[in-house]
Amino acid sequence: MRHHSTIRRRVAAGFTLLEMVIVLGIIAVLLGGSIALIGGIRGGAEITRVDGDFNSIGSAIKSYRNLAGNYPTQQQGLRALVEKPASTPVPRRWAQSLDSMPKDPWNNDYGYKFPGTRNKAEFELVSMGPDGQAGTADDLSSQDPK
């Protein structure tokens, strides 16, 4: 009888190998889900940065228009915010709006269109997105619905 009570105490005091494997499996599943969630948050941060860049570059373009009387042409592009354009229409009143050409979170130049794709009366800023290819599904536009 004494032998049975010792065995029972040993089993009740610790985890069995099966219980340890189950606990480690649950931890692995939780960690995997957390890593996937963090990856999704990072992608959201990049898109939020693009939206912020669209706002700040858009403000610089509007400032250019207030001085020059018109938006930069598509040929002049965003370079017109950094250097005074030499091509027509050359603005009589001009001030440098940006210190350098902006890059998106994937280190690509932002694109500029005037007239815009959806709203022809407004300019459009474009990021080629994570794949760096123009005209693909991951492209972002300042004229995209929010």
Secondary structure, DSSP 8 states (H G I E B T S, - for coil): -HHHHHHHHHHHHS--HHHHHHHHHHHHHHHHHHHHHHHHHHHHHHHHHHHHHHHHHHHHHHHHHHHHSS---TTTGGGGGTS---SSS--SS-----SS--B-TTS-B-EEESS-SS-TTS-EEEE-TTTT-TTSTT-EETTS--
